[in-house]
Amino acid sequence: MKSISTKIVSADIKAVALSILSLIAFLGFWQITAYYVASPFFPTVGAVFKAFKNLIINGDTQGISLATHSWASLYRVLLGFNLGVLLGVPIGLLMGLNKQIYNSTRSVVEPFRFIPPIAWIPLAIIFFAGDTRFAFLIFLGAFFPVYTSTLVGVQRVEPLHKKVVAVYGASKFYTLMHVVIPTVLPDILGGMRVAMGAAWLTIVAAELAGGTNEGLGRMMLNYAELLKIPDVIVGMIVIGAIGFVINELLLMAERYLFKWRWQVTL
């Protein structure tokens, strides 16, 4: 066990070191390219850093700080994302465990999966206001990845495992809690990571459509109209950084819940 733990720590240190080197190499390539391009539409790393510092200290053209924009977008993303997970998991379990319900509702549910959340923006503007509008759109983006991954995961549960506990008199609820859900959890977490990416794509598009003065998408649009590219790139970097942190937290949860999976792959 000690050897396995040492391997995990060593692999983590190596991964962090490689990530730092990759980041340094990327910034170096960016700086060199910007220097030779010499265009106001291709800012240097220093120009972006200067814009980042200014947004933190002074805020944007309306005096709204970068932290306020970031929190507004993050709050909306988490609101819609959590709603998508809370509904996507149980509905996916229901559909996966009861094929009759899935087959009878498939022609209604499945077509909605192929409608991009952005296409719902006009209706969301008409029927909703404030954060409810954004929560609705993000819910649409987050629901289907979680729902689909749960549905597929249930179908991969070994029938033999369910039969074994049934032989010992286990109830359907016990089978669900101790056989089905533990088996499907890796798929659910994978679906959550995909859903988080879809949620950020949706919130940026929704904020660009208007209806708010706060949010990273709105901030980026305001600066794009002023042709201030460094400030636009700051918004892009912040979105990427927040998404990266959330993804890493989900990975940490996966590693904690499924230690055996990480150990057997070393």
Residue pairs with C-beta under 8 A, 6 or more apart in sequence:
4 263
4 266
7 266
8 262
8 263
8 266
11 266
27 45
30 44
30 45
31 44
31 45
31 46
33 42
34 42
34 43
34 44
34 45
35 44
40 227
40 229
41 227
41 229
42 229
43 51
43 229
43 230
43 233
47 230
48 230
48 233
48 234
48 237
50 230
51 228
51 230
51 231
51 233
51 234
52 66
52 234
52 237
55 65
55 66
55 231
55 234
56 65
56 66
56 67
59 65
59 66
59 68
60 66
60 69
60 219
60 222
60 223
60 231
61 222
61 223
61 226
62 213
62 222
64 213
64 214
64 219
66 219
66 234
66 238
68 214
69 214
69 215
69 216
69 218
69 219
69 235
70 216
70 238
70 242
72 212
72 214
72 215
72 216
73 203
73 204
73 207
73 215
73 216
73 217
73 239
73 242
74 242
75 131
76 131
76 134
76 135
76 138
76 203
76 215
77 138
77 196
77 199
77 200
77 203
79 131
79 134
79 135
79 138
80 134
80 135
80 136
80 137
80 138
80 139
80 141
80 142
80 199
80 202
80 203
81 138
81 139
81 142
81 195
81 196
81 199
83 135
83 138
83 139
83 142
83 143
84 138
84 139
84 140
84 141
84 142
84 143
84 146
84 195
84 199
85 142
85 146
85 192
85 195
87 139
87 143
87 147
88 142
88 143
88 144
88 145
88 146
88 147
88 150
88 191
88 195
89 146
89 147
89 150
89 188
91 147
91 150
92 146
92 147
92 148
92 149
92 150
92 151
92 153
92 154
93 150
93 154
93 176
93 180
93 181
93 184
94 101
95 101
95 102
95 105
95 109
95 147
95 151
95 154
96 102
96 150
96 151
96 152
96 153
96 154
96 155
96 184
97 154
97 176
97 180
102 151
112 144
113 144
113 148
115 140
117 137
117 138
117 140
117 141
117 198
117 202
117 205
117 206
118 137
118 202
118 205
118 206
120 136
120 137
120 140
121 137
121 205
121 206
121 209
124 133
124 136
124 137
124 206
125 133
125 209
125 210
125 211
128 136
129 211
130 211
133 206
133 211
134 203
134 206
134 207
134 212
137 202
137 203
137 206
138 199
138 202
138 203
138 206
140 202
141 195
141 198
141 199
141 201
141 202
142 195
142 196
142 198
142 199
143 195
145 191
145 192
145 194
145 195
145 198
146 188
146 191
146 192
146 195
147 191
148 191
149 187
149 188
149 190
149 191
149 194
150 184
150 187
150 188
150 191
152 187
153 183
153 184
153 186
153 187
153 188
154 180
154 184
156 183
156 184
156 187
157 179
157 180
157 183
157 184
158 183
161 179
161 183
162 175
162 179
162 180
165 174
165 175
165 178
165 179
166 175
170 178
185 257
185 258
186 254
186 258
186 261
189 250
189 253
189 254
189 257
192 250
193 247
193 250
193 251
196 243
196 246
196 247
196 250
197 243
197 247
200 239
200 242
200 243
203 215
203 216
203 217
204 216
204 217
204 220
204 239
205 217
206 217
207 215
207 216
207 217
207 218
207 221
208 217
208 218
208 220
208 221
210 218
212 218
216 235
216 238
216 239
217 235
219 231
219 235
220 231
220 232
220 235
220 236
223 229
223 231
223 232
223 235
224 232
255 262
